[in-house]
Amino acid sequence: MSFSNLLMKTGANGGLRGPQTAALALLNVGVRHGHTMRGKPPGVARSLEQRLRDENVTDPEVVARINIGFPQLKPSRSAQLKERLEHLKAQRSSKELEQLARSNKLVIDLEKVQQAYVKTTGQHDLRLLADHYGIFEHLFGSAFFVPRVPLTIRYELDANNLSPVYNGNVIKPSEALKAPLVDFDGQLDPITGKTSTQGDSYWTLLLTNPDAHYTNGEAECLHWFISNIPNGKLNEGEVLADYLPPFPPKGVGYQRLVFVLYKQTARLDLSAHKLDAKDHVNLEKRSFSTLQFYRQHQDELTPAGLAFYQSNWDESVTSLYHNVLQLKEPVFEYDFPKAYLADQKFFPLKQAFNLYMDKHRDPKQLNKEYLQRKLAQTHPFDGPEPALRFPNAHPIRDVPSWLRTEIRKRRLGIGRVQDY
């Protein structure tokens, strides 16, 4: 049926019957809100993500991520539900708790809330945050792990103030000049989540910066290395690399500093990674690769804890470079490319000729002209001329339109005048 015949079969009131309405809808499939659609309609055309996935085909077995951490033995669902119901029943039967709640005097202990959060979903959330910040990708490649041992890390600012390490918070280099206070349960079983007092357990703590190596983009900078920590007693561990404060240069933005806690199967000899006292501030000697270290000792070490923060430049970094590292402080600046300027045309259409000509003039000459005009209107002792109270009330006569516009902008203080 032709379109003209379809129009002839409209009713007296201008409406179309069912089949004719469907045919007309088919004719208008390429029209949406009065505009012609370009390309395939939504629902038929593939998204950018789908097209990139088809172009960059990868082997699932090659890109599959591997969990190198400890597994977790969870109680049965019925046992969890039973424990939860017993807790709710005890809370509801407490008359004291009810009275405090009714009188608006109930105080919630945030420390207990934090402990409950860490024991339930806190470490899983930490793993997602580490993925978001690219921690696992840049340290372990395609591997990851769920932290099973919570780490409490705090930098001591003074006798009364501490700066804790959360999940990616910002700590300035001036706050991290001294080695932090690290606490964890050294007798915690990462699999069962229970504390065991049978025998000694040994741990290794590493602090690395995947963004601080300047000569090798694939390497990290080792800031701290302590091995054979017995039962979580950090001061009794073997220090293989003394603590080095963060030193993010000016202009590079934020750098990530990552604490990784490993559980050892037994006491290990890691003296091959020990730094001599003379190499304490040698950045090349502090080159490190977490992935190679783990591959070398993966039979004796298993990652169990994780914490990280970010740091950017402040004034203390200058002193650290000059007095500790004995290096000239690097400063990074972005070299902005010059603005694109098309070739000059003989007759530029729809453009103000004075603005167009100024684009192709030397900026120094323009600045000189503006300075001369400003000094000509400034008294050496009384200062500049007072501004007009009503700038638009004063007529501008006997000048071209483009100059009238320029004078009006100067009076109002708008336009290019604001750029100088």
N, C-alpha and C positions, 0 to 999 in steps of 0.2 A: 504494500500500500504506500502510495506517495504521500509526501507531507501535505500537499494541497488537498488530496482526498481526505486525509485525516482531519484537516481543519473543517472540511465541509460537513463532517459527521458530528460536529458539536451540537449540543442541545440548544433549545431556544434561550435558555438562561446563560449560555456561554460555557456550560460545563462539559466535560468529556466523560464518556463512558469508561468502564474499567479497562478493557483491552487498549483503547486509544490512549488512556492516561499512561499505561505502561510503555507503549511505543514512544510517546513523547518524552518520557523519562529517559529512554535509551538514547534519544537524539541529544538530550542535554547532559549526557554523562560527562562531557568534557568542560562543562560550565559550572562554576561555583560562585554564588553571590555576584553574578554579573561579570566575573573575570574568567578568562580562559585558562584552564589548568595546563601547566607545562610539565611534561613527563607523565609518568603513571600515577594514578590516584592513590591516596593513602590506603593501606591495606594490601595493595598489590606490589608497590615499589618496596624494595628492600632497604633497610636502614643502613646507616654508615657502619655501624658495628657489625652487621651481618656481612656486608661487602668486604670489610677488612678481614673478617674471620675466614672468608672463602679465599681471599688472596694470599693470606699468610697461614697456610695449612701447616700444622705441627703434629708430631706424633704424640698421642696422649701418654704413652709410656715414658717418653723422654722428658716431657715437661711436668710429669706428675711429681707432686711435692711429697717429701718423706718426713715422717715424724721421728726425730732422733731423741726425743725426751722420754721421760718415764711414763708408763701407762698409769691409769688410775682405776683402782678397784672401788666401784661404787656399790653401796648396799642396794638391795632389791627395792623396787618401787613400793611394794607393800610395807617394807620396813621404814622407808622414808615417810610414807603417808601416816603410819602409826605414830612415829615420833612427832610429826607435825600436829596430829590431833591431840596427843598427850600434852604438848606445849600449849595449844589453844585452850584446852580444858583447864589446865592449871592457871592460865591467865584470867579466864572468865570466872573462876571460882575464888579469886583473890579479892576479898572485900576491901582491903587497903588500897589496892590498885584502882578499884572502882571509885572509891571516895576521892582519891587524888585526881582522877580524870574528871569527875563531876564538879569538883571545885577549881578546875583549871590550874592545878598545882603539880601536875604530872610532868616530870623532867625526864627526857630521853637521854640516855648515856650514849653519846656519839662514838665513844671508843668501842663499846660493845657492838654498835651497828657496823663500824668499820671492820671489826674482827669477824663478824658474821658474813659480811660481804666478801672479805678475802677468802674465807673458807668455802664459800659457795660458788660465786661466779666471778670474783675479782680477778683471778689469774687467767681465766678465759678471756675476759675483757682486755687484760694486759697483752695477751697474744694478738688480739685483733688490732690494738693500738700499735704494737710493734710492726705488724704488717703494714699498717697505714703509713708509718714513718719509714718504711723500707729497711728496718733493722735486719730481719732475717735474710732478705735478698742480698744485702751488701755484706753480711757477715758469713752466712752459711749457704749462699746460693739458693738452691731449690729446697733446702731442708728447713724445718721449723721445729719448735717444741712448745709445749704448754708449761709455763713455770709452775712448779709444784711447791717450791720453798719460797715463801714471801721474804723479801728483803726490806729492811728498814735502814735507810741511808740518810744521814743528816750532816750538813756542813755547819761547823761551829763558827758563828760570826763573832760572838763575844761570850762573856760568862753567862749571859741570860738569854741570848737569842740564838736560834738554830734555823738553818735553811734546809728544809727537807727536800728529798728527791721524790717527786711524784712521777707520773707517767708522761714525760715529755715537757715538763715545765721548764721555765727559763731561769737559769742561775748564772749570774754575772761572774766573770773571771776573778773579780775582786772578792767575791764571796767564796770562791773555791781555791784559795791560795794554799790552804792546809788540807791534809788528808782527811777524808770524812770519817764519821763514826758509823760503822756498819754492824748491824745486829741481824742475826737469823738463828733459827732453831737448828743447831748442829746435830741434834739427835733425832730429828724428824725423818720418818720413813717416807720418801716421796711417793711411794706406790699406795700404801695404806692410809697415809695422812696421820699416822699416830706416832707419838714419841716413844722411842725405844732406848732403854738404858743399858742394853747388853753390848759390851765392846765399844771401841772407839770408831768414830767415823771421821774421814778426812775430806777436806774440801779445797777447791782452788777458786780464787777470785781474780777476775781480769777486768780491767778498765781500758777500753780502746776507743779511738776516735776514727771512724771511717772517712771523715772529711778533712783530715788535717795533713795528709801527706802531699807535698808539693811536687815532688819529682816523679812519683809513681801513683797514678790515679787508682790503681787496683789495690794498693797497700793501705794499711792502717797505721796509726801512731799509737804505740803502747804507752799508756799513762801510769799503769799500776799493775803489778803482778805479784800475787801472794799464793803460795801453794802449801800443801800439807797442813791445812788449818785443822787442828784437832777439836772436834765437837763444837765448832762454831766460835772458838776462842781466837779471834783475829790476831791478837798481840802475840800469840804463841806460834803463828805460822812462819813459814820460810819466805822471806822477802826476796824475790828474784829481780824485781825492778822497782826502785823507789818511786814514790808518788811524784808526778809531774803535773802542775796545774794546767788547765786549758789555756790555749794561746791563739784564739781565733783572730786572724789579721783584720785590719780595717778594710771594709768594702766587700767581704765575702759573705756576709749575712750570718745565719745561724749554723752552728756545727753541733753534731750529735755526739754525746759521750755515753757509752753503753757499759753497764756493769753486767757481767755474765758469771754466774756461780755454777761451778761443776762439782759433782759428787764423785769422789775417787773410790775405786774398789779396794784400794789399800794405800799405804804410804808409797809415794812415787819419787823417783830421782829425775827431777826436771832441771838439773843444773845446766844443761845445754842451753837453756833460755836465759840464764842469769847474766845480768849486765854488770860490768865492772864499775867501780866507783868513778873512774875517769870518763866512762861513757854515759854517765847519768844524764847529761844535757846534750848528748850527741843524737840529733834527730834521725840521722841515717841508721844508727845502731838500734833505734827504737822502732824501726820498720817492722811490721807484724802483719800476719794473716791469720785470722781466726779460723778460716776454713782449712788451711794447711795444718794448723795446730791441732784441730779436732781430728782430721784424717790421720795424723801421726799417732794420736793417743786415744782414738775412739774406743778401743777395747778396755781402757782403764778409766776413762772420763765420760760422764754423761751430764749434759746441761740440765740444771734443775731450777735455777733462779735467774731473774732478769729485772733490770731497772735501768732507766735512761733519762737524761735531761738534755736541754739545749743551752748553748752559750754563744754569745756574740761579743764583739769588741767593746772594751771600755778602756779608760785611761791607764788602768793597771797593767794592761798588756804591753804597753811601751816599756815600762820598767822591767817587766819579765824578759823581754827580748834583749834589752841592753845589759842587765845585771846578772841574769841567770843563764840564758841561752848564749849570750855573747854574740849576738847576731844583729844585723841591721834590720829594723822592723819593716816588713813589706807592707805596702799600701796598694790596694787594688781599686782601680777606677774603671768605670764603663766608658769605652770610647764610642760616643754617640756618632752615628754617621751623619753627614751633612744632609740637610733637607733637599729633596729633589726639586730642581728648578728646570723647567722646560726651556727650550731655546726661545730666544726673544723673537716675537712676531712684529711685523711691520705695522699691522692694524689689529691689535687685540680687541676682540668684540666683547661687549657686555662686561667690561672691566674699567674701573676708574684709572685713567691714564697716569695720574700722579702716583698712585699706589703701585701700579704695574711697573713704572719706571724705577721706583725706589727698590723694587725687588732685585733689579739688575745693577744697582749701584753698590759701591763699596760701603759696607756697614760702618767703617770708621769715619767715612765722610758724612754719613747721616748723623752719627753721634756727635760729630764736631758741629754740624749745623744746629742741632738741637741745643747743645751746650752754649753756643754763641747766642742763640735767641733767648735762652734762659738768663744768661748773664747780662744781656742788654736790658732786661726788664727787672734787674735786681740792683738795688742801691748798695754801695759798699758798706754803708753804716746802718741804714734803715732796713735793709733786707728787701725781699721781693715786694712787688706792688700788691696791695690788698686785692683779693678776688672780688669780682662784681657780685653784689647781693642778688640781683636778678639777671643772670646772664642772658636769658632769652628775650628780655625786654628791650635790649639795646639793638637797634636796627643795624644791619650790615648792608651797605649800599655800594654800588659802582664797582663790584668785584665779580669775577666769574663764579658760577655755581659751585665748582669744585673747591675754590678757595673759600667761599662762604661756608661750606661744610667743614673745612679744616679749621676755620676760625671758631665756629660754633663748638667743635669738639675740644679745642684748646680751652675755651672758656669753661666748659662743663667738666674738663678733666677726664675725658673718655677717649677711647680709640688708641692709637699707637703711642700717645703720650704716656700712658700707663706702663709701657714696656721699658721706659728709661728710668 
